Amino acid sequence: MSFLKYILIRKTFVLAEKSELEIMKVFTLVGLQLSGKSSHGHRLREEKGFPMVETGHAVYHELKRQNLEVNHINTTKVIKELLTQDPTAFTRVILEYEKEKYHDSQVLLLNGVKSPEEIEYARKYFGKKNVFVLGFHACQETRFNRVTNPDRFLVSGKYHEKTKEDSDLAKWDNFVSRDVREIWLGIGNAFATANEIIVTENRIWPFCSFDQSYQNFKKYILFKLEN
């Protein structure tokens, strides 16, 4: 039985488990590729020790299971196939598969959500009042220029699969195609539900403006944790 099929069968949760999850505050990071989600999330994780789960890792697990190379074509194929069947597939899978990362925490960063269905699933999983959506925004040209930014490797270089994917994204046509794919999946509708917008627009980011946008990001999360 495949990694995804096994976990997708488990669509109900033991009430005791759910009650524990409902005391957790979850910050869902939504935005197009290279808008700054992972960079901000990793910084906060390193600084505060908050666990972060990334839906993209579920995609890499499935690519590995199918013995497919990590590239734009294969990633698009797997994502479209599975999300057409269940738009919550990767969020559902990674929350279950990496549960040990956050089960005893009172805060979670959920990175890479691409549709309103995934946000609604998180609200059912953790409790509606405990889920907050942060939208990350920067224009397309700015985001594309970040693919080859040296600081990008500080995040993507920790994950072999992500580094391989970046080599494909350095081609403009692939980059645009991925934007189109994510819009098709509903990321715009997910972004529209944001409780807070983190603007990372700066053509020389992260060398100048990252600290400012990071402080805005951290301030919002810490405020919600205290209130």
Helices and strands as residue ranges (DSSP letters): H 3-9, H 15-21, E 25-30, H 37-48, E 52-54, H 56-65, H 72-85, H 89-97, G 99-101, E 107-111, H 116-126, G 128-130, E 131-137, H 140-145, H 152-156, H 160-169, H 172-185, H 187-191, E 196-199, H 210-226
